[in-house]
């Protein structure tokens, strides 16, 4: 899955309920169910251009909500920080098992967790 596709899916997951009913349905069919514009148009009984316009408006609305709130970006950043903290914790555990000095790793873990707390 491309980064753009993942980002659009996340925008929909976070903000999709704020779209109109048609925007929600057509966006979901197009981006998540992999329907073509023509298939959605036939199902909805409107033109392909009409479907395209509704999906475009939905995409603009979702992008605008993200620009205003930054929720998806914050979530992604927090996820990266949590993965880093998890990696450090695993290294710390290994160092304890290997009887190495875990102090530096413990300090790194505290810094990572503090950064997550600031998010």
C-alpha positions as CSV (number, residue, x, y, z in Angstrom):
1,X,0.0,0.0,0.0
2,X,1.5,3.4,-1.0
3,X,2.0,6.1,1.6
4,X,-0.7,8.2,-0.1
5,X,-3.2,5.4,-0.1
6,X,-2.5,4.7,3.6
7,X,-2.9,8.4,4.4
8,X,-6.2,8.6,2.5
9,X,-7.5,5.6,4.4
10,X,-6.4,7.1,7.7
11,X,-8.1,10.4,6.9
12,X,-11.3,8.4,6.1
13,X,-11.0,6.4,9.3
14,X,-10.5,9.5,11.5
15,X,-12.9,11.9,9.8
16,X,-15.2,9.9,7.5
17,X,-18.2,10.2,9.8
18,X,-18.1,14.0,9.2
19,X,-18.7,13.5,5.4
20,X,-22.2,13.6,3.9
21,X,-23.8,10.2,3.4
22,X,-23.1,10.2,-0.3
23,X,-19.5,11.4,0.1
24,X,-18.9,8.7,2.7
25,X,-20.5,5.9,0.6
26,X,-18.7,6.9,-2.7
27,X,-15.4,7.5,-1.0
28,X,-15.5,4.2,0.7
29,X,-16.5,2.3,-2.5
30,X,-13.8,4.0,-4.5
31,X,-10.8,4.0,-2.1
32,X,-11.6,1.1,0.2
33,X,-13.6,-1.3,-1.9
34,X,-11.8,-0.6,-5.2
35,X,-14.8,0.2,-7.3
36,X,-14.3,2.2,-10.4
37,X,-16.0,5.5,-11.0
38,X,-18.2,3.8,-13.6
39,X,-19.2,1.0,-11.3
40,X,-20.2,3.5,-8.6
41,X,-22.1,5.6,-11.2
42,X,-24.0,2.6,-12.4
43,X,-24.9,1.6,-8.9
44,X,-26.0,5.1,-7.9
45,X,-27.7,6.0,-11.1
46,X,-25.7,9.1,-11.8
47,X,-23.0,10.1,-14.2
48,X,-19.3,9.1,-13.8
49,X,-18.5,12.9,-13.5
50,X,-21.1,13.2,-10.7
51,X,-19.4,10.5,-8.8
52,X,-16.0,12.0,-9.4
53,X,-17.2,15.4,-8.2
54,X,-18.6,13.9,-5.0
55,X,-15.4,12.0,-4.2
56,X,-13.2,15.0,-5.0
57,X,-15.3,17.1,-2.6
58,X,-14.9,14.4,0.1
59,X,-11.1,14.3,-0.4
60,X,-10.9,18.0,-0.1
61,X,-13.0,18.0,3.1
62,X,-10.9,15.3,4.6
63,X,-7.7,17.1,3.7
64,X,-9.0,20.3,5.1
65,X,-10.0,18.6,8.4
66,X,-6.5,17.2,8.7
67,X,-4.9,20.6,7.9
68,X,-7.0,22.2,10.7
69,X,-6.5,19.5,13.3
70,X,-3.3,17.6,12.4
71,X,-4.8,14.5,14.1
72,X,-3.6,11.9,11.6
73,X,-0.1,13.4,11.5
74,X,0.1,13.4,15.3
75,X,-1.2,9.8,15.4
76,X,1.5,8.7,12.9
77,X,4.2,10.5,14.8
78,X,3.1,9.0,18.1
79,X,3.1,5.5,16.5
80,X,6.8,6.0,15.3
81,X,7.7,7.2,18.8
82,X,6.0,4.1,20.4
83,X,7.8,1.8,18.0
84,X,11.1,3.4,19.0
85,X,10.3,3.1,22.7
86,X,9.4,-0.6,22.2
87,X,12.7,-1.2,20.4
88,X,14.6,0.4,23.2
89,X,12.7,-1.6,25.8
90,X,13.6,-4.9,23.9
91,X,17.2,-3.8,23.8
92,X,17.1,-3.1,27.5
93,X,15.7,-6.5,28.3
94,X,18.4,-8.1,26.2
95,X,21.1,-6.1,28.0
96,X,19.7,-7.3,31.3
97,X,19.8,-10.9,30.1
98,X,23.4,-10.4,28.9
99,X,24.4,-8.8,32.2
100,X,25.4,-5.6,30.5
101,X,24.9,-2.1,32.0
102,X,21.4,-1.1,31.0
103,X,21.6,2.5,32.3
104,X,22.1,4.2,28.9
105,X,19.2,2.2,27.4
106,X,17.0,3.0,30.3
107,X,17.7,6.7,29.9
108,X,16.9,6.5,26.1
109,X,13.6,4.8,27.0
110,X,12.7,7.5,29.5
111,X,13.4,10.2,26.9
112,X,11.3,8.4,24.3
113,X,8.4,7.9,26.7
114,X,8.7,11.6,27.7
115,X,8.4,12.6,24.1
116,X,5.3,10.5,23.6
117,X,3.8,12.1,26.7
118,X,4.3,15.5,25.2
119,X,2.3,14.5,22.0
